[in-house]
Amino acid sequence: MKKSKRIAAVLLSAVMTASIISAFPASAATLGNETSSVTYNWEDQIISGDYQYINLEDGTVEITGYFGHEQEVSIPSTINGKKVTVIGEKSFAWQGIHKITLPEGITTIKYYAFSHNCLKNVQLPSTLRYIGDDAFSLNDIESLSFYDNVEYIGFGAFGGSNWQNNLPDGMTIIGKCLYRFTDRNNTIKDVVIPDGIVSISPEAFSNKMIQSVHIPDSVSKIGFSAFSYCTNLENVEISNNGYNIKEIGQYAFHETKWFNIKSDGLVYIGNVLYDVKGSLPEIDEFEIPEHTVSITPNAFSFSANFKIVIIPGSISEIAPYAFDGCALTKIVIREGVQKIDTSAFASSYNLEEITIPYSVKEIEDDAFQYQKNSTKIYGYENTVAEDFAIKNNLTFIPIGTSFELTDNKSNIKVSGIMPEIPELAVTNISNTIKNSIATYKIDLKKNGISVQPLNRVKILIPSNDSNCFIACIKANGSASIMNTEYFHGYYRFTANDVGTFAVIKKSTPGDVNKDGIVDVNDVTLLQMHIANKTDLNGLSLIEERDIVLFESIDMLKDNVLDILDVTELQLYIVSTK
């Protein structure tokens, strides 16, 4: 299919989106290091036309490179049938691009993505939520248009542009993000951030003469050095005692009066362990309080004397350099932690053992830099913990085992990881879903008692019919479509848990009105449904609980009906003519 047709279809669908609002400064009278570096393996990269990309776990695409030579670039909404949701690091940097068209569907623009180009007018899509550090830096941007859905903007995202340099005094708010506070004459002393703001950008207030700031409870993230060197800042008021804040960047309140007058020890803002003042008492074991949701980078670095640290599962990521330079001999990480960031436990020269749960999916290469060669890793087989141990020539001691089980009667296969190998029980039950050809209740048991896996399980269900899909049947009778692949006579997919799954025959793709014909009438009906139109009785135009119908009109197979499905339906109709 020609690119021009795809772009035209996208533009046709875009007329249904909300109106764009312009960036605006808010006066103080009314208001009062983000993206980590990512390394991709070359074998993960795929080339399609002018674009290089990787497939993401959610079935969408991240563009990681551009090989074209055009000064005006229209990024496609899909590549090889998969939705483009992420613009990767440096992917379009230094390309001499004068105009960029960003399609609906993009949620994330990473570090340096469009830096060092010749962009003048930038229009952000309504789906965009995250803009990384320096994403549009060093361009000739004069105007910026956006929707109100942006939730985070990294350091210097629009740095060096005329647009940023000419911002008037007051607060510049982009979407739900307070991007910059400008006060050239240092006359504004008291600041009230408006309710609805969800993040404060890095260095937004840095080096200003403000004395007090009120932060609403809508704010969940405060960026790197957001208030650093605001030396007169003494009064920091945070609604709801700051308990809605989930992340605070390093040095956010560095060299403020507010921080300097704090007593030595742990400094919390809500449930965020912001920093450690002074030195903690010399103790053998220290357990981070269970209520802690995050630790600010460098919080404990070179200030802790304890030998054993226990990290609760309430913390999703262990921040960069959080325990750098601590004299640790043992680290225990509880289930729930997902990432151990760069140099989190660096310089732990006497480290003897680390316990890493299954929930950890990412460990930076230098997370435990300078540990002893004799350090032991306790973890689960076939996980990143074992991979990390092997890569660093460390002893790996398994605390769980992987399993692969087959039901002899149905030939259904289930694999995963548990402390002990369970038993597989499969029951063929009556079909309750329209068009279903088989329904199975899949259970894992130990000593006759149902048990749940420690991680996602892989399930293979045999079938001779390749024109089907798999749905998980919930206890309340509802169903959700699984992301399924048909391979060598099996439907294979992963699930958070075992349960009841139905093999369901597909219906005609795109037949929204179920008249057996796929045409413009189906497009119109889908558009009206997405626009929340109803029939004369006030009922929904499309019954989304009809799992067979939903699967046939969910053109992008992302379990959501939106304007992008309209675009794909239009393209499908064009391609079949």
N, C-alpha and C positions, 0 to 999 in steps of 0.2 A: 504493500500500500504506500502511496506517495506521501512524503512528509507534509506537503502542502494541504492535503486532504485532512490529515490528522489535526494540524494547526487550525484549519478552518472550523473543524468540528468543536475544538476546544473553545474557540472564540464564540461560536454559536451558543454553547452551553453557558458561557460566562455571563450572559446577559441576565441570568437569574440570580447572581450573587449580589450581596449588599453593596451600597455605595461606599466609595473610598473616602476616608476623612484625612485631612492633612495634618502633619505634625504641628503642634502648637505649644508655645511657652505658657505656663501658668504663673501668675504673679505670686510672690511670697505673701502678699496680703491675704489671698484666698487659700493658700496652701500652708500658710505659715511659711581572675586568672582562670579563666574559665576553661573551656574545652581542653582536655588533656590530649596529648599527642597520640595518634593512632598509627600503627604500622600494619600494613596489609601484606599478606603473602601473595607473591605474584600469581600463584596457581589459583587464587580466589578471584582474580581479575578477569572480566569478560569484555571483549571489544565488540561494539555494535555501531557501525557507521562512524560518526565523528566522536563517539562517546566510549569511555571506559567506565565500567561499573562493577559493583559487587551485589550479590543477593543478600538481603537481610533476613533475619530469622522470622520476621512477621510476614514474609512473602512479598515485600516491597523492595525497591532498588535504591542504592546510594550511588550517585555519579561520582567517580573518583578522578576523572580526567577528561579533557576535551582536546581533540586533535584537529579541529576545523581551523579555518583562516578567515572567517567572516567577521566583519566589524559589528554587524547586527545579528545577534544570536537568539533564537527562540528555543528554549529548552523544552523537549517533549514531555507530556504528562505521563506517558508510559514508554517503556522500552521492552520489546519482545513480550508484550502483553502484561507486564508488571508495572505497577504504579511507582512513579518516582516520588520519593518522600524526603530524601536527604541529598543536599549538595555537599560533597566531601571537602576536606581540607585542601586548600590551594588548587582546587580542581580547575578553576577558570582564571587563576592569577597570571599576571604578566602576558596577557593575550592581545592587548591593544583593542579590546572590545569597547565600542561606543554606545551600544544599546543592548540591554538584556531583557528578554521577556520571560518572566517566571510563571509557570502554570499553577493552577489550583492543585492542591494535593501535597505540595511541598510543606513540610512541617519544621525542617531544620536546615539552617545554613551554617556550616562549620567554619572554623578558624581559617582566615586568609582566603576564603573561597573566591572572592571577586576582587581581591586587592590588586593595586598597581594596574589599573585599566584607565579608560577615558570616559567612564560613565558620567552622564550629566543629570538625567532624570531617572529615578528609580521608583518603581511601583511594586510593592510587596503583595503577595497573594493573601487571601483571607485565612488560609489554612496555616500560615506560618506562626510558629510558637517560639522558636529559639533562633537567635542570631549570635554566632560565636565571636571571639576576639578578632579584631581587625578584619572582619568579614568583607567590608566595603571600604577599607582604608585606602588612602592615597589615590582617590579618584577625583574627578572634577564635578562632583555632585552639587547641583544647585537646588534641586527640589526632591522631596521625598514624600511618597504617598503610601498609605498603609491602612489596614483595618485595625480594629480595636482588640485583636486576639493575641498580639505579641506579648509573651510572658517573660522573656529574658533577653537582654542585649549585653554582650561581652565588652571587655575593655577595648577602647579605640575602634569600635565597630565601624564608625563613619569618620574616623580621625583623618585630618589633613584635607577635608573637603570644605568647599565654600559654605555649604549648608551648615556644617557644624561651627565653623569659624564665625559665622554671622548670626548665631543664635542670640536672641535678645535676653536681657536679664530676667531671672525667674527660673522656673522649672520647665524643662522640656520633657514632655510625657509622650511616649510612643506606645500605643496600645495600652497594656497594663504595666508598663515598665517606666520607672523614673530614670530617664537616660542621663540627664545632666542638669546640674544646678549652676547657673551663671549669675555672678554678682561682682561686676568689674570694679565697683567702688567700695566693696566690703561694707555696705550699709545695712544689710538685712541680718538681723540677729536671731530672730525666732522663726522657726519653720514648722508648718503643719502639713504633713504629707496627706493628700486626700485619700479617703477610703476607696478601695477598688484597685489600688496599686498592688501588684503581687511581687515585684522585685525592684531592687535598687541597684543600678549598674555599678561596676567597678569605678572607683575614683569620682563618683558623681558629685560629692561634696568636698573632696580632698582640698586641703589648704585654704579653706574659707574661714571667715571670722564668726560664724554662727555660734550662739551661746546655748540654744536649746532646740530640740527637735522632737516632734511627736510622730511616731510611726504607728499606722493603723494596724489592726489585727489581720487585714487582708494580705499584708506582706509576709511572704514565706522565705525569701532569699535576699540576703544582703551581700553585695559583691566585694571583691578584693579592694582593700583600701578605700572603701566607700566614704568614710568620714576621717581618714587618717590625716594627722597634722591639722585638724580643726582644734587648735590648741585651747580655744576658749569654750569648747563644747563641754558643758558641765552637767546639763540636765537632759537625759535621754529617757523619754517616756514612750513605752511600747504598750499598746492596748493588749488586754488579756494576759498581761505579764510576759508577753513574748512567746507564749506557748504554741502559737501558730507558725513561728519561724522554724524552718527545717534546715537551713544551711547559712553559714556566715563565712565569708571569705577571709583569708589571712590579712592581718593588719587593718581590719575594717574600722576599728576604733583606736588605732595606734596613736600614741602621743596626744590623746584627748584628756581633758581634766577628768571626765567621767571614768575613764579606765585607770588613770594614775592614782586616784584616791581609793581604789579598791584595795581591800586587805589581801595579804598573800594567801594563796591557795587556789582552788578551782573557781573559775569565774564562769558562771552560767548566764545565758540569755534564754529564758524559757527552758527548753529541753536540749538546747545546743550547748555543748561544752566549748565555750569560746576560747579560753586560754588558761594557762597556769601562771600565776604571779609568784615570784620567788621560787623556792625549792620545796618540794613535798617532803614530809618526814621520811626517814629511812625505814622502810618496812619490807618484809619478805614478799607479801602478796597484796596486790591492789586490784579490786574489781570495779570496773567502771559502772556507775549506777544504772540500773535497768531502764530507767526512764529516758536515758540519753538517746537522742535520735541521730546526732552527728557530732563529729569532733572537727574543729577548725584545723587546717594545716599548721604544722609546727607547734601545736598546743603544748605537748609534753617534751619537746625536743630539748635535750641537755638540762632538764630540770627535775627529772624523776630519779629516785634512788631505789625504787622497788625492784625486786628480782623476777617476780611473776606478775603478769597482767592478764586479766580475763576481760574479753570484749563481748558485751551482750549482743543478742540477735536483733535488738531494737535499732542498731546502727547498720545501715545498708552498705555504706562504703567507709573504709578506713582511709582517712585523708592522707595526701602526700606529706611526708616527713612528720607525721603525727607523733611518733615515738622515736624519732631519729636521735641517736646518741644516748639512749637509755641503756643502763647496764642490765639488760634482761637475760635470764637464763631459760625461761619458759614462757610461751605464749599460748593461751587457750582462746580460740575464736568460736563463739556459739553459733548454732544454726540460725540463719536469717541474714547474716552478713553476706554480701554478694560480690564485693570487690575489695582488693587490697591494692592501694594505689602506689605510685612511685615512691620509693625510699621510705615507706611507712614505718618500717622497723630497721632502717639502715644503721650501720655501726653498732649492731648488737654482737660484739665480738665474742661474748661468752655464751651465746645462745645454744642450748642443748636440745630443745624439742619444741615443735610447733604442732598444734592440733587445728586442722582446717576442715570445716564441715562441708557437706555436699552443696549447700546453698552458694558457696563461693564459686563464681563462674569466671572470674578474671583476676589474675595476679600479674602485676607488672614485673618485668624481668629483674628490676633492681629493688623490688619491695623489701627484700631481706639482705640487701647488699652488705658485704663484709662479715657475714656470719661464718662460723666454723665449718670446716668440711665434714665434721662429725655430727652436725646437727641432724636430728631425726624429724621426719615429717610424718605425722599421724593423720590419715585421711581415708577416703573411700576409693576403691579401685575404679579405674577408667574415668577419673575426674581430673580437673585442672591441678589438683593437689599432687596427684601422682605424676602428671606431666611435668610439673614444676620440679619435683624431686629428681626425676630422671634427667631433665635438662641441666640441672645444677650439680649432678653427681652426688646427691644426698640420699641417705637411707630412707626408704619409704616403708612404713608399717601400716598395713590395711586395718581399718576398723569396721569395714563393711565389704560386701562382695556383690558382684554383678550376677545376674541370672538371665537365662533364656529358656522359657518353658513352652511346650507345645501340648495342646489338648488333642489326645489321640482320636476322638470322635469327630470334632469339627475341623481339626487341623489349624485352629487359631493359635498364633504364636504371640507371646508377651515377653518383653525383656525390660530390665531396669536394674536398680540397685537397692539392696536392703541389708540390714545387719546379718540376716540369715536367709538362705534360699527358701521361698515360700512354696506352697502348692497352688496349682492353677485349677480353677473350677469354672466351666463354661456351661451355661444352660441356654438351649434354643427355645425361645419363648414366642408366644403368638404375636404376629405382626399387628401393630396398632396404628402405624403410619401409612397414609395413602402412598401407593406405588412401592411399598417396601417389599423386598423379596426374601429377606431374612432379618431376624432380630435376635441378638445374643446378649445375655447377661454374663459379664466377665468379672470374676472375683479372684482375689488372692487370699489364701488362708494359711494360718500357722496353727497347728494342733486343733483344726476345725473352727478356728475363730478368724473372721475377716480381718485383714491387716492392710494398711495403706503403704504404698511405696514411699521411699525417701525422696524421690525425684520423679520427673516425668518418665512415663513408660512408653516404649515403642510397641505398637500393636499391629499385627498383620492378620487380616481377615481374607480367606480365600473366596474367590468368585470367578465363574466363567464369563460373566457379563462385565465388559469394560466400560459400559455406558451407565455407571451408577455413581452415587456419592454416599458418604458415611455421615450419619447424624448421631449425636449423643443425646439420648432421651433422659431428661431430668426427672426427678421424683415427682414434680408437680405436673408432669405430662408435656411440658414444653421441650423443644428440641433446638440444638445448635449444630451448625454444619462444621465438620472437621476439615482441616486443610489436608487433603488426601492425595496420594500418588498411587496410580495403578502400575504394578511392576511384577512381571512374570507370574500372572494369575493371582496376585494378592493386592488388596487395598492396604497400604501401609500409611500410618500416621502416628503422631505422638500426642499424648494426653496427660493432663496433670494427675489423673487418677484412673483406675479402672471403673467400670460401670456398665450401663446398657447402651448398646450401639446397634443402629439399624442400617442395613444396606438398602438404598432407595434408588429406584429407577429414575433417571433424569427425564425431564420433559423438554419441549422445544425451547431452545435458548431465546430469550427476549420476547416471548409471547406474553406480554403483560396483561392484556385483556382476555387471554385464553380463548381466542377465536380460531386458532390454528394457523394464523397468518402473522408474520412479523413485518410490520410496516410503520409508517409515521404515526398511526393512531396509538401504537404502543409507546412511542417516544413521548407523545403528548400526555398520555395518561401517567407515565412515570414522572414527567416534569411536574404535573399538577400535584401528584402525591408528595413529591419532595418539597413542594411549596406549601404543604399542609392543607391543601384543598380537600373538601369532603363532599359526599353526595347529598341529596336533598334531605336525607334523614340524619345528617350530621355524622355519618359513619365514614371511616377511612376508605379511600378509593382502592387501596391495595391491602389485603389481609396478610401482613408480614408473618403472622403465625402459621400460615400455610407454608410449611417447610419446602414442599416440592416447588411451589410457585416462586418462593423467595430464592431458591437456588438457581432457578432458570433466569431470573432477571437481575441477580447480583452479578453483573457482568465482570467485575474485577475480582470476585471471589474473596472479598475482605470482610464479609458479614455485615456490611453497611450499605444502605441504599442512599446515594448522594448524587450530586451533579456529574461526578466523574463516570458513574454508571450510565447516565444519559449520553455522555460523549461516546463511550464505548458501544452503546447500542446503536447510535447513529453510524459509527464506523462499521459496525457489523452489517447493518442494512446495506450500506454502500458497497461493502466487499462482496456481498452475495448477489448483487445485481450484475 
